[in-house]
């Protein structure tokens, strides 16, 4: 493969510049998710279509409704809107 003088990050067709793909979540919208993991900082981690979302104040295994507060190229952050309650049923 021929090397170029463009520096790091400039590899056509090899994963750079993925920011053009639309994100599966949007700021201000709400989503029903399951918290599957906990980050090193203690935030819950959920995924929507494989896109990582950090949810402050959530616990692993929790079902919750979240509201997206920020979206970056690689992840989003969200707040809990409605943590699910095992004793409460909605109809």
Rosetta constraint file for C-alpha pairs under 8 A:
AtomPair CA 6 CA 10 HARMONIC 6.38 0.50
AtomPair CA 9 CA 16 HARMONIC 5.98 0.50
AtomPair CA 10 CA 16 HARMONIC 6.56 0.50
AtomPair CA 11 CA 15 HARMONIC 7.26 0.50
AtomPair CA 11 CA 16 HARMONIC 6.20 0.50
AtomPair CA 12 CA 16 HARMONIC 6.97 0.50
AtomPair CA 18 CA 73 HARMONIC 7.85 0.50
AtomPair CA 19 CA 73 HARMONIC 5.78 0.50
AtomPair CA 23 CA 51 HARMONIC 7.70 0.50
AtomPair CA 24 CA 48 HARMONIC 6.67 0.50
AtomPair CA 24 CA 49 HARMONIC 6.57 0.50
AtomPair CA 24 CA 51 HARMONIC 7.04 0.50
AtomPair CA 25 CA 29 HARMONIC 7.38 0.50
AtomPair CA 25 CA 48 HARMONIC 7.36 0.50
AtomPair CA 25 CA 68 HARMONIC 7.41 0.50
AtomPair CA 25 CA 71 HARMONIC 7.67 0.50
AtomPair CA 26 CA 68 HARMONIC 6.54 0.50
AtomPair CA 26 CA 71 HARMONIC 6.97 0.50
AtomPair CA 27 CA 67 HARMONIC 7.64 0.50
AtomPair CA 27 CA 68 HARMONIC 4.86 0.50
AtomPair CA 27 CA 69 HARMONIC 5.36 0.50
AtomPair CA 27 CA 70 HARMONIC 5.73 0.50
AtomPair CA 27 CA 71 HARMONIC 6.50 0.50
AtomPair CA 28 CA 67 HARMONIC 6.01 0.50
AtomPair CA 28 CA 68 HARMONIC 5.33 0.50
AtomPair CA 28 CA 69 HARMONIC 6.18 0.50
AtomPair CA 29 CA 67 HARMONIC 5.65 0.50
AtomPair CA 29 CA 68 HARMONIC 5.87 0.50
AtomPair CA 30 CA 65 HARMONIC 6.55 0.50
AtomPair CA 30 CA 66 HARMONIC 5.38 0.50
AtomPair CA 30 CA 67 HARMONIC 4.38 0.50
AtomPair CA 30 CA 68 HARMONIC 6.50 0.50
AtomPair CA 31 CA 65 HARMONIC 5.50 0.50
AtomPair CA 31 CA 66 HARMONIC 5.41 0.50
AtomPair CA 31 CA 67 HARMONIC 6.60 0.50
AtomPair CA 32 CA 63 HARMONIC 7.36 0.50
AtomPair CA 32 CA 64 HARMONIC 5.72 0.50
AtomPair CA 32 CA 65 HARMONIC 4.37 0.50
AtomPair CA 32 CA 66 HARMONIC 6.41 0.50
AtomPair CA 33 CA 46 HARMONIC 6.36 0.50
AtomPair CA 33 CA 47 HARMONIC 7.36 0.50
AtomPair CA 33 CA 48 HARMONIC 7.55 0.50
AtomPair CA 33 CA 63 HARMONIC 5.87 0.50
AtomPair CA 33 CA 64 HARMONIC 5.56 0.50
AtomPair CA 33 CA 65 HARMONIC 6.25 0.50
AtomPair CA 33 CA 66 HARMONIC 7.26 0.50
AtomPair CA 34 CA 46 HARMONIC 5.95 0.50
AtomPair CA 34 CA 47 HARMONIC 7.91 0.50
AtomPair CA 34 CA 61 HARMONIC 6.33 0.50
AtomPair CA 34 CA 62 HARMONIC 5.68 0.50
AtomPair CA 34 CA 63 HARMONIC 4.48 0.50
AtomPair CA 34 CA 64 HARMONIC 6.32 0.50
AtomPair CA 35 CA 44 HARMONIC 5.77 0.50
AtomPair CA 35 CA 45 HARMONIC 5.40 0.50
AtomPair CA 35 CA 46 HARMONIC 4.66 0.50
AtomPair CA 35 CA 47 HARMONIC 7.96 0.50
AtomPair CA 35 CA 58 HARMONIC 7.18 0.50
AtomPair CA 35 CA 59 HARMONIC 6.53 0.50
AtomPair CA 35 CA 60 HARMONIC 5.09 0.50
AtomPair CA 35 CA 61 HARMONIC 5.30 0.50
AtomPair CA 35 CA 62 HARMONIC 5.30 0.50
AtomPair CA 35 CA 63 HARMONIC 6.45 0.50
AtomPair CA 35 CA 64 HARMONIC 7.69 0.50
AtomPair CA 36 CA 44 HARMONIC 7.38 0.50
AtomPair CA 36 CA 45 HARMONIC 5.93 0.50
AtomPair CA 36 CA 46 HARMONIC 5.72 0.50
AtomPair CA 36 CA 47 HARMONIC 7.99 0.50
AtomPair CA 36 CA 60 HARMONIC 5.43 0.50
AtomPair CA 36 CA 61 HARMONIC 5.74 0.50
AtomPair CA 36 CA 62 HARMONIC 7.84 0.50
AtomPair CA 37 CA 44 HARMONIC 5.89 0.50
AtomPair CA 37 CA 45 HARMONIC 5.06 0.50
AtomPair CA 37 CA 46 HARMONIC 7.15 0.50
AtomPair CA 37 CA 59 HARMONIC 7.91 0.50
AtomPair CA 37 CA 60 HARMONIC 5.29 0.50
AtomPair CA 37 CA 61 HARMONIC 7.70 0.50
AtomPair CA 38 CA 42 HARMONIC 5.69 0.50
AtomPair CA 38 CA 43 HARMONIC 5.60 0.50
AtomPair CA 38 CA 44 HARMONIC 4.45 0.50
AtomPair CA 38 CA 45 HARMONIC 5.58 0.50
AtomPair CA 38 CA 59 HARMONIC 7.03 0.50
AtomPair CA 38 CA 60 HARMONIC 6.12 0.50
AtomPair CA 39 CA 43 HARMONIC 5.29 0.50
AtomPair CA 39 CA 44 HARMONIC 6.18 0.50
AtomPair CA 39 CA 45 HARMONIC 6.54 0.50
AtomPair CA 39 CA 54 HARMONIC 7.88 0.50
AtomPair CA 42 CA 56 HARMONIC 7.68 0.50
AtomPair CA 43 CA 54 HARMONIC 5.97 0.50
AtomPair CA 43 CA 55 HARMONIC 5.51 0.50
AtomPair CA 43 CA 56 HARMONIC 4.67 0.50
AtomPair CA 43 CA 57 HARMONIC 6.24 0.50
AtomPair CA 43 CA 58 HARMONIC 6.46 0.50
AtomPair CA 43 CA 59 HARMONIC 7.74 0.50
AtomPair CA 44 CA 54 HARMONIC 5.71 0.50
AtomPair CA 44 CA 55 HARMONIC 4.90 0.50
AtomPair CA 44 CA 56 HARMONIC 6.17 0.50
AtomPair CA 44 CA 57 HARMONIC 7.02 0.50
AtomPair CA 44 CA 58 HARMONIC 5.05 0.50
AtomPair CA 44 CA 59 HARMONIC 5.66 0.50
AtomPair CA 44 CA 60 HARMONIC 6.34 0.50
AtomPair CA 45 CA 52 HARMONIC 6.74 0.50
AtomPair CA 45 CA 53 HARMONIC 5.66 0.50
AtomPair CA 45 CA 54 HARMONIC 4.79 0.50
AtomPair CA 45 CA 55 HARMONIC 6.05 0.50
AtomPair CA 45 CA 60 HARMONIC 7.86 0.50
AtomPair CA 46 CA 52 HARMONIC 6.04 0.50
AtomPair CA 46 CA 53 HARMONIC 5.16 0.50
AtomPair CA 46 CA 54 HARMONIC 6.54 0.50
AtomPair CA 46 CA 55 HARMONIC 7.27 0.50
AtomPair CA 47 CA 51 HARMONIC 5.14 0.50
AtomPair CA 47 CA 52 HARMONIC 4.70 0.50
AtomPair CA 47 CA 53 HARMONIC 5.74 0.50
AtomPair CA 48 CA 52 HARMONIC 6.88 0.50
AtomPair CA 48 CA 53 HARMONIC 7.59 0.50
AtomPair CA 51 CA 74 HARMONIC 7.51 0.50
AtomPair CA 51 CA 75 HARMONIC 6.38 0.50
AtomPair CA 51 CA 76 HARMONIC 7.92 0.50
AtomPair CA 52 CA 74 HARMONIC 7.37 0.50
AtomPair CA 52 CA 75 HARMONIC 4.96 0.50
AtomPair CA 52 CA 76 HARMONIC 6.40 0.50
AtomPair CA 53 CA 75 HARMONIC 5.67 0.50
AtomPair CA 53 CA 76 HARMONIC 4.61 0.50
AtomPair CA 53 CA 77 HARMONIC 5.37 0.50
AtomPair CA 53 CA 78 HARMONIC 6.77 0.50
AtomPair CA 54 CA 75 HARMONIC 7.57 0.50
AtomPair CA 54 CA 76 HARMONIC 6.25 0.50
AtomPair CA 54 CA 77 HARMONIC 4.73 0.50
AtomPair CA 54 CA 78 HARMONIC 6.15 0.50
AtomPair CA 55 CA 66 HARMONIC 7.62 0.50
AtomPair CA 55 CA 77 HARMONIC 6.02 0.50
AtomPair CA 55 CA 78 HARMONIC 4.94 0.50
AtomPair CA 55 CA 79 HARMONIC 5.58 0.50
AtomPair CA 55 CA 80 HARMONIC 6.86 0.50
AtomPair CA 56 CA 78 HARMONIC 6.97 0.50
AtomPair CA 56 CA 79 HARMONIC 5.98 0.50
AtomPair CA 56 CA 80 HARMONIC 7.30 0.50
AtomPair CA 57 CA 79 HARMONIC 7.78 0.50
AtomPair CA 57 CA 80 HARMONIC 7.31 0.50
AtomPair CA 58 CA 62 HARMONIC 6.97 0.50
AtomPair CA 58 CA 80 HARMONIC 7.33 0.50
AtomPair CA 62 CA 83 HARMONIC 7.52 0.50
AtomPair CA 62 CA 84 HARMONIC 7.27 0.50
AtomPair CA 63 CA 83 HARMONIC 6.62 0.50
AtomPair CA 63 CA 84 HARMONIC 5.60 0.50
AtomPair CA 64 CA 80 HARMONIC 6.90 0.50
AtomPair CA 64 CA 81 HARMONIC 7.52 0.50
AtomPair CA 64 CA 82 HARMONIC 5.78 0.50
AtomPair CA 64 CA 83 HARMONIC 4.44 0.50
AtomPair CA 64 CA 84 HARMONIC 5.31 0.50
AtomPair CA 65 CA 80 HARMONIC 6.23 0.50
AtomPair CA 65 CA 81 HARMONIC 5.44 0.50
AtomPair CA 65 CA 82 HARMONIC 4.99 0.50
AtomPair CA 65 CA 83 HARMONIC 6.26 0.50
AtomPair CA 65 CA 84 HARMONIC 7.69 0.50
AtomPair CA 66 CA 78 HARMONIC 6.08 0.50
AtomPair CA 66 CA 79 HARMONIC 5.55 0.50
AtomPair CA 66 CA 80 HARMONIC 4.61 0.50
AtomPair CA 66 CA 81 HARMONIC 5.08 0.50
AtomPair CA 66 CA 82 HARMONIC 6.93 0.50
AtomPair CA 67 CA 78 HARMONIC 5.30 0.50
AtomPair CA 67 CA 79 HARMONIC 5.44 0.50
AtomPair CA 67 CA 80 HARMONIC 6.48 0.50
AtomPair CA 67 CA 81 HARMONIC 6.23 0.50
AtomPair CA 68 CA 76 HARMONIC 7.00 0.50
AtomPair CA 68 CA 77 HARMONIC 5.97 0.50
AtomPair CA 68 CA 78 HARMONIC 4.23 0.50
AtomPair CA 68 CA 79 HARMONIC 6.68 0.50
AtomPair CA 69 CA 76 HARMONIC 7.54 0.50
AtomPair CA 69 CA 77 HARMONIC 5.68 0.50
AtomPair CA 69 CA 78 HARMONIC 5.01 0.50
AtomPair CA 69 CA 79 HARMONIC 6.99 0.50
AtomPair CA 70 CA 76 HARMONIC 5.50 0.50
AtomPair CA 70 CA 77 HARMONIC 5.25 0.50
AtomPair CA 70 CA 78 HARMONIC 6.95 0.50
AtomPair CA 71 CA 75 HARMONIC 6.26 0.50
AtomPair CA 71 CA 76 HARMONIC 4.27 0.50
AtomPair CA 71 CA 77 HARMONIC 6.59 0.50
AtomPair CA 72 CA 76 HARMONIC 5.88 0.50
AtomPair CA 84 CA 88 HARMONIC 7.79 0.50
AtomPair CA 85 CA 89 HARMONIC 7.84 0.50
